[in-house]
Amino acid sequence: MSDEVIVSDDWTRNWQASIAVKITALVMWVIIVAVFIVATWLLRDMESRLQADFEAEADSMAYQVATLVKTGSDSGYADLAGRLAELQQDSGFSAIGLQIGRRDYFVGDAGQGGVIERHLPTALAPGQDIDLEVFHPDLDGLVAQRRNQLVIGIFATLLVFGLFLTWSIRTIVHRPLQQLVSATRAVSEGRREVRLDISREDEFGYLSRFFNQMLDRLMAQQRELEQAAEEARSVSRAKSAFLANMSHELRTPLNAIIGYSEMLEEEAGDLGVKELTPDLHKIKSAGRHLLSLINDVLDLSKIEAGKMEVNPVMFRLRDLVNDVVDNIQPMISHNSNRFEVQVPESPGRMFSDETKLRQVLMNLLSNAAKFTENGEVRLGLARRREGEQEWIDFTVEDTGIGIPPEKLDRLFQEFSQIDSSSTRKYGGTGLGLAISRRICEKLGGSVEVDSEPGRGSRFTLRLPADLSRLQPESPVRPELSESPLPVPEPITAVPVDCQALVVDDNAASRDLVRRTLQAEGVEVIEARDGREAIGLLESLRPQLICTDLILPNMNGFDFIKWLRGNPATAALPLVVVSAMDINENDRRELDQHRAAVVPKGVNLRQHLVAVLHGLDLAGKGDADGETAAG
């Protein structure tokens, strides 16, 4: 389809604007040239022509005076002076002088002009000479006067023509153009209801019709876009709701698998049935792997929706590295790899999102361990300063299979893998590196890769040491205390042989929590939802309450509000054990209600045991790098 704009020269359709725009300038120049030629001709030899005119008029005056002299001779020229005065007033001469013999007659004011002399026939007055003198104005002054009159006349003529031309252009061209400009401005301001007059039959009328048609199409397209946007928002809301529900529905049985495998592994060790331990460990590892895949999909969904939140805290880099090393060591050793950590003795502190940074490092190290066999994996850390900003560089190197240069561009793409064939050796969803790059960008940094096939890869993670310098709206950085983390009230050490109320709609989850608490000497009362729990609290006074957030009939947040609003239960220790993905607003609300958060799944038993000993479980959950999700 061509984008060329076709301009029509059909005078049957464009005659008005063509006259106004195309011919007006030509006509204007023709008139100016014609006026210039006429003015030049009129001003040429004006003085000689005026002199000739006066000569001719003098001849005419001589004839009239001759007639007066002839008729006045009978009366002795009694009324001759009066008649000469009348002739002088009717002529263009300033004065007339007549001499008949010795008689002199003079009328008018001669001034400083010129004089023309005529000798009349002596037959009019026998025996006497008759001489006539007529005086005319000064020729130089008269020429200047005539020139000024001509200039004024030309100016007036051109002015009238210019006003007429201006009126014509304004009526034919300017007014419709101004209407078009006003309509365009109104459309740019969002007022799509404006329309132009289409009564004209020239090209402006056609332009107005096309403009109105364009607006009609734009309005139709806008309605379609608004409808599509609303459908997209509905789909996005449905997708978010679906992911939230699926997150809970998928994680709940998966957390039960992980929890039971941990419990059975511990019991098998206590009972001395060591031959079952490897199988139980495989079940637990498979469950954790599946949970990490689900978390990757949910993380990507939050990133695409722009809902990924950053929660910067002050933390020690040494503690972060030690935690990452402890968690990644078994995976690196699985392929008979050596793990080398190159970190300064005192790397200092960092103000950033510790949980997300740990997630990125674990992702990079797990990839290095997966693609390296009988090789070496190195983790490095270095601080550097650029201007006023201090940066932390993390490096993850391996001696694995490496990446071909032509495939580096696809490395950080979602759902993209270097080897996507059906015979590929390594598993994975292809989301880890894409999520890692998005997280690094969110934390104000970047991730780069250098790789050579057969020699290994090197990933460099560059992040600001102080995220608040890049985000002025961030809250004031908390200083890292050297003392142990404070224990929030009222979560204090729970006495042994106490009673706990466990609220969860999933029987397997209740069973895991019950068996964990009972192993610590805690009596457990179970409730399937908030309303049932409220009914039990009317007659029971437990010393600890553990509740899920997604509950039928009454959700966990409403149940927690009821607990804190009831004087009898307002001070009870409260632990949220949930598989829900808890965002920043939810966590802030839980903090206001003095509720510790324990994620279901990995290390659930350890977290619950830590509650019984009065630890800060919300901080513990972050430190272990688990998503506070259910």
Secondary structure, 3 states (H helix, E strand, C coil): CCCCCCCCCCHHHHHHHHHHHHHHHHHHHHHHHHHHHHHHHHHCCHHHHHHHHHHHHHHHHHHHHHHHHHHHCCCCCCCHHHHHHHHHHHCCCCEEEEEECCEEEEEECCCCCEEEEEEECHHHCCCCCEEEEEEECCHHHHHHHHHHHHHHHHHHHHHHHHHHHHHHHHHHHHHHHHHHHHHHHHHHCCCCCCCCCCCCCCHHHHHHHHHHHHHHHHHHHHHHHHHHHHHHHHHHHHHHHHHHHHHHHHHHHHHHHHHHHHHHHHHHHHHCCHHHHHHHHHHHHHHHHHHHHHHHHHHHHHHHCCCCCCCCEEEEHHHHHHHHHHHHHHHHHHCCCEEEEECCCCCCEEEECHHHHHHHHHHHHHHHHHCCCCCEEEEEEEEEEECCEEEEEEEEEECCCCCCHHHHHHCCCCCCCCCCCCCCCCCCCCCHHHHHHHHHHHCCCEEEEEEECCCEEEEEEEEECEHHHCCCCCCCCCCCCCCCCCCCCCCCCCCCCCEEEEECCCHHHHHHHHHHHHHCCCEEEEECCHHHHHHHHCCCCCCEEEECCCCCCCCHHHHHHHHHHCCCCCCCCEEEEECCCCCHHHHHHHHHCCEEEEECCCCHHHHHHHHHCCCCHHHHHHHCCCCCCC
